[in-house]
Amino acid sequence: MAESVMQLQDVHTRRDALALGLALGCCGSGAQAQTSPPARNLRPTAGDCLVRAVGVSESAEALRPDDVVSAGPQLLAWAKEPASGVVRDGSRLNQILLLRLDPETLDAETLARAANGVLAYSATCTHAQCPVTEWRQEAGILHCPCHGSEFDPRGGGRVVGGPALRRLPPLPLGLSAEGSLEVAQPFLGKVGGQVA
């Protein structure tokens, strides 16, 4: 009988140890899941300034409207948190395309999101997540060379050709007190492709 009691206690001890191990494992996973992602992975946030995507660093100068060529081609940029200097280049889905157009050619909704004629959109095509790298100046459209999707920047980034089903998400802009471009609101809509 004493042997049966000891075996029963041993089973309880192993079961308790296993349960404790599982609980710690779950808590550990939960703690990791609750940890915030690094600031460089976060989407552009209101108040972020914009910096050129090429040769970017924490000391990169904030872009001004005049840094964006009028009537294209687009300029690729990243958002940068001004206080910390963290550039939000940790995800390719954070890349922004900037385009400067005549404000009189923009629809009312698009004009409200522009800063001195400078528009910002996600640089990631909403079809298959390729970068939207071409500006067709004669047609006034943004073109994705991967599968031929085309977007109207004057009309809120709406699809005007190709396989994409969703518009390019706009990124509303404003101007800082110093006159540089800054994010007014996060992207309007889902960033990424139809498979994302």
C-alpha positions in Angstrom: 0.0 0.0 0.0 2.8 2.4 0.9 4.4 1.6 -2.5 1.1 2.5 -4.3 0.9 5.8 -2.4 4.5 6.7 -3.4 3.8 5.8 -7.1 0.6 7.9 -7.0 2.6 10.9 -5.5 5.2 10.4 -8.1 2.6 10.5 -10.9 1.1 13.7 -9.4 4.6 15.3 -9.1 5.3 14.5 -12.8 1.9 15.7 -13.8 2.3 18.9 -11.8 5.7 19.5 -13.3 4.4 19.0 -16.8 1.4 21.3 -16.2 3.8 23.9 -14.7 6.1 23.6 -17.7 3.2 24.0 -20.1 1.9 27.0 -18.2 5.4 28.6 -18.2 5.7 27.9 -21.9 2.3 29.5 -22.6 3.1 32.5 -20.5 6.5 32.8 -22.1 4.8 32.8 -25.6 2.2 35.2 -24.4 4.8 37.6 -23.1 6.6 37.4 -26.5 3.4 37.9 -28.4 2.6 41.0 -26.3 6.0 42.5 -26.9 5.7 45.5 -29.3 7.4 45.2 -32.7 10.5 47.4 -33.2 9.6 51.0 -34.2 11.3 50.5 -37.6 8.7 47.8 -38.5 5.7 50.0 -37.6 3.6 51.6 -40.4 4.0 55.4 -40.9 2.4 57.2 -38.0 1.0 60.7 -37.7 3.8 63.2 -37.0 6.5 61.1 -38.8 8.6 63.1 -41.3 9.5 61.6 -44.7 13.1 60.9 -45.9 14.5 59.6 -49.2 14.5 55.8 -49.4 18.0 55.8 -51.0 21.0 56.3 -48.6 18.7 56.6 -45.7 20.0 57.0 -42.1 18.9 58.5 -38.8 20.5 61.8 -39.8 18.6 61.9 -43.1 17.0 65.3 -43.7 13.2 65.6 -43.8 11.8 66.1 -47.3 10.1 69.3 -48.3 7.5 69.7 -51.0 10.1 71.3 -53.4 12.3 68.1 -53.0 9.6 66.2 -55.0 9.8 66.9 -58.8 6.7 68.5 -60.1 4.7 66.3 -62.5 6.9 63.2 -61.7 8.6 60.9 -61.6 7.7 59.6 -58.2 10.2 59.7 -55.3 10.5 56.7 -53.0 10.6 57.5 -49.2 10.4 56.1 -45.7 8.7 57.6 -42.7 11.0 58.7 -39.8 10.1 59.2 -36.2 11.4 62.7 -35.5 12.0 62.3 -31.8 14.1 59.1 -31.9 15.3 59.3 -35.5 14.1 55.7 -36.2 13.5 55.2 -39.9 10.5 52.9 -40.5 12.3 50.8 -43.1 11.9 47.4 -41.3 9.1 46.3 -43.7 9.0 46.8 -47.5 5.2 47.4 -47.0 6.2 50.7 -45.3 7.7 52.2 -48.4 6.0 55.3 -49.7 5.9 56.9 -53.1 5.6 60.7 -53.3 4.4 62.5 -56.4 3.9 66.3 -56.9 1.1 67.3 -59.1 -0.8 70.5 -59.9 -3.4 70.8 -57.1 -6.0 72.0 -59.6 -5.9 68.5 -61.3 -6.7 66.6 -58.2 -10.2 65.4 -57.2 -11.5 67.0 -53.9 -10.8 64.0 -51.7 -7.2 63.6 -53.0 -6.6 67.3 -52.7 -7.6 67.2 -49.0 -4.8 64.6 -48.4 -2.1 66.5 -50.3 0.5 68.9 -48.9 1.3 71.7 -51.5 0.4 69.3 -54.3 2.5 66.4 -52.9 0.7 63.1 -52.7 1.7 60.0 -50.9 0.7 56.4 -51.6 1.9 53.0 -50.6 4.7 52.0 -53.0 3.5 48.4 -52.8 1.1 47.2 -55.6 -2.2 45.9 -54.3 -2.0 43.0 -56.7 1.1 40.9 -55.9 3.1 43.3 -53.7 5.6 44.4 -56.3 7.0 47.9 -56.0 5.2 50.5 -58.1 8.2 52.1 -59.7 7.0 53.6 -63.0 5.4 57.0 -63.7 3.7 57.2 -67.1 3.7 61.0 -67.4 1.8 61.3 -70.7 -1.1 59.3 -69.2 -0.7 60.6 -65.7 -0.7 57.2 -64.1 1.4 55.1 -61.8 2.4 51.8 -63.3 3.5 48.5 -61.7 5.9 46.8 -64.1 5.4 43.3 -62.6 1.9 42.6 -63.9 0.8 45.9 -65.5 -1.5 47.3 -62.8 -2.1 51.0 -63.2 -3.3 53.6 -60.7 -4.7 57.1 -60.9 -2.9 59.3 -58.4 -5.2 62.3 -59.1 -8.2 60.1 -58.2 -7.2 58.7 -54.8 -5.0 55.9 -56.3 -7.9 54.1 -57.9 -7.2 51.2 -60.3 -7.4 52.2 -63.9 -5.8 49.0 -65.5 -4.3 45.6 -64.9 -5.1 42.9 -62.4 -5.1 44.9 -59.1 -8.5 45.0 -57.5 -7.8 47.6 -54.8 -6.5 51.2 -55.0 -3.1 52.1 -53.7 -3.6 53.1 -50.1 -3.2 56.9 -49.8 -1.1 58.3 -47.0 -2.5 61.7 -45.9 0.2 64.4 -45.6 0.6 67.7 -43.9 3.4 70.2 -43.3 5.5 70.5 -40.1 6.1 73.9 -38.5 9.5 73.9 -40.3 7.8 73.3 -43.7 8.8 69.7 -44.2 6.4 66.9 -45.3 4.9 64.9 -42.4 2.4 62.1 -42.1 -1.1 63.4 -41.1 -2.8 60.0 -40.7 -1.8 56.4 -41.2 -2.4 54.7 -44.6 -6.1 54.7 -45.6 -6.7 51.1 -46.4 -4.9 47.8 -46.4 -1.3 47.9 -47.5 0.0 45.0 -49.5 -1.2 42.7 -52.3 -4.3 40.5 -52.7 -2.4 37.6 -51.2 -1.3 39.6 -48.1 
